[in-house]
Amino acid sequence: MSSNPYAAPKAAVADAATAPQGNFVPGGRGVPAGHGWDWIVAGWELFKKQPGMWIGLVVVALIIFVVLAIIPFIGSLAMAVLGPVFAAGVMLGCRTLSEGGELEIGHLFAGFKDKFGTLAAVGALNLAAQVVIMLVVMLITGASLFALGSGGAGSGTAISIVLAMLIMLALMVPVAMAVWFAPALVVLQGRGAVEALKESFSGCLKNIVPFLLYGIVLMIAGFIAAIPLGLGYLVFLPVVAGSLYASYRDIYFTS
């Protein structure tokens, strides 16, 4: 008999957690609106499993991105391309944690060892889409901004600038939908870059209402997290990461 009375239960829990993986649903499925709140609750539960490690992971990630941000031009490109790589590592960490394992700082870098090329391609495609959107906005607002700079701006110019901002928002939202689940689909489901972007967009599109509730709650929580010198983000960001994994499991799997 084992001298550790907790050894057997731990193994049983891990097996029980690993077994019900469910069936993958290509393109995702629609879920009830209330699941938007359930994802956040699930994210909080994942955070509570190892709060100290989560906070440490966030601190390391923030240091990396601050260092990249101070590198002119190259740093910004690196952040855009490597963002999905880091996100995929966090998703691997969430899966490990949800299956009874332990989250580690190394999970943040797991995407560099698993599907790096595909994940970087997702980041590159996201960057390219944002560049195209900015070019479109510049074409729309170019004449208006010129008039504004030369002192000839009128009410029509202001309206055109507001219209351009609305167009940019309208174009950015579909891009965000395509990227949202892409890292998880690549690293956890083996999808290619383009396929992952398509399936991510499909999954988000089928769940507009749950995501509206989810977004409103996170927006309020994000505002509250910023009040104590931004320290609340050490909790807020892990909860968002955990909720992303929970929503991925909810939308793309059936029991």
N, C-alpha and C positions, 0 to 999 in steps of 0.2 A: 504494500500500500504506500502511496506517495506520502512523504512527510509534509507536503504542502496541501492543506485541505482545500485551497482555492484553485488548484491546478485543473481538476476535472471540470468544475463548473465553468471555468474560463474557456476551456476548449469547447464545451457544449454550447456556450453562448456564441462563440465565434462561428461554429458550424451552423447554428440556427440562423445566424445573421447572414451567412454567406449563401445558404441554400436557396431562399426564395428570391432569386434574381428577377424572375418574371420574364415575359416575352417582349423582345424589342419590337417597337412599332415604327417602321420607316416613315419619316415625315412627321411623327408625333400624332397625338390625339387631343381633342378638346376636353377640358376638365371644367368642373363647376367654378363659378366666380369666387366662392369662398376659399378655394385652394390657394389663392394669392396670399391670404393670411396664413394658411397652413404652412406654406413654404418658409415664411419668416420664422414661425414657431420652430420648425424643424432646423433651421439655421441656428437658432438660439440653443437648441438642444445639442447640436454638434459642438458649438462653442463651449458649453458647460462641461463637456467631456474632458477637455484639456485647455482651459482658459489661458494658463501661463504660456504654453507652447504656441497657441494662436497669436497672442500678443507679441511674442518673440518673432514669429514668422512675419507679422505685419511690420515690425520695426526693421527687420532685415530688408524686406521688400522696399520700404520707403527709403532706406539708405541707398539702395541700388538705383532707384529711380531719380533720387536727388542728384546723385553723382552723374547719371546719364544726362540729366536736364541741364547741367552746367557745361556740358561739352557742346560747343556751337555746332549746329546743323546735324552732325553725325549722331549726337546724343538723341535728338528728337526722332531721327529715322530709326535708331536702334530701339527706342522705346515703343514705337509703333509696330515694328516687325517682331520684337521679342515679347510684347504684351501677351499674345495668345500662348506663347511657350510657358511663361510663368503661370498663366491662368490654368493651363492644362496640368501643371504640376500640383497646383492647389486642388484641382478636381481629383487627382489621384490620391491626395492626402485625405480628402473628404470621404472617398470610397473606403480607404483603409480604416478610417475612424468609424464609419458607419457599420463596418463589418467586424468590429471588435478589436481592431488593431490600434496602433498608436501613431499619432501625427508627429512628424519630425521636420526639422528645418530643411533637411535634404529633399523633402517633397517639393519645396519651392523650385528646385532645380531639376526635378525628375523629367520635365519636358525636354530638356537638353539631351537626355539619353534615349527617350522614347518618342518617336515620330517628330523629331526636331524639324526636318525639312518640310513636312506637311504643315506643321504649326507655324513655321516662319512664313510659308506661302500664304496662309490665312491672314497673317499680319500684313504681308506685302499687298495682298488684294484689298484689304481694308484701307491701307494707306493710299493705294491708287484710287479707290473710290472716293476718298475724302478730297484728294487733289482734284479730281474731276469736278466734284461738287463745288469746290472753291473757285475753280475756273469759270463754271457756269454762273456763279454768283457775281464774280468779278465782271463778266461780260454784261450782266444785267445792270449792275450798279456803276460800271465804269464811267459812263457819261454823267450820271448823277453826282458821283463823288467829284468829278472834274468841275462840275458847275458849283458844287458846294465849296471846293477849294478856291475857286475864282471869285467867290462872293455872289454868284448868280443863282444861288439855290432858292427855290420857291416851295410852295406847298406840294407841287407835283414831284419835286425832287425828293422831299421827305417821304412821300407816299411810295415812291419807287424803291427807296432804300428799305422801308418797312416790308414791302412786298418781297424784296430780295431775301430778307432775313427769314420770312415765312417760307419761301421756296427752299432755302437752305435747310431749315428745320424739317420740312416735308421730305427732303431727299435724305437727310441724315438718319431719320427714324428707320426706314427700311434697311439701311446699311447696318445700323445697330442691331436690328432684328436678325440679320443674317450672321452677325458675328457672335451674338450672345451665347448660343449653345455650341458654336463651332469647335472651340478647344475641347470640350467634353466629348463631342461626337468623334473627334479625331483620335484622342488618346484612349478613350474608353470603349469606343465602338469600331475603331479602325477605318473610319471614313476618310476619303480623300479631301483635299482642301475645298474644291468646288462643290462636291457632294455634301460636305458638312455645312457649308454656307447655305445651300439650298434647303437642307433639312432643318437647319436652325430657323431660317425665315419661315418655313412652313409651320414649324411647331409654335413659333410666336404668333403667327397670323391666326392660328386656330384658337388662340387663347388671349385675344385682345382684352376681354373683360377681366379675367383674373389678373392680367398684367397691369391693368389700370388701377385696381385695388392695391396690388403689390407696389406699384410705383408711388402711389399717394402715401402709403404707410412709410415706405423707405424715405421719401422726400421729407416727411415730418420728422422721422427718426434722425435723418442726416442733419437737419437743422438743429435739433436738440443736442446731437453729438458734438456739434461745432461750438456750442456755448462755453463749456469749460476748457478754453484754450485749445480746442480741437482734440483733447485727450479722449473724448468719447469715441473717436474714430478707431481707437485701438480695440474697441468692442464692436463697433458698427461694421467695420470692414470684414471681420471674420464671420459675422452673422450674415452679411450679404453673400459671402462666398459659400457658406453652408446652405443658404436658401437657394442659390443658383444650382447647387448639386441636387437639392431636394426637388426643385422644379424640373430639372432634367430627368430625374427618375420618375417623377409623376407623369410627365407628358410623354416620354418615349418608352415607357414600360407598362405592361399590364401584368397583374399577378396571375 
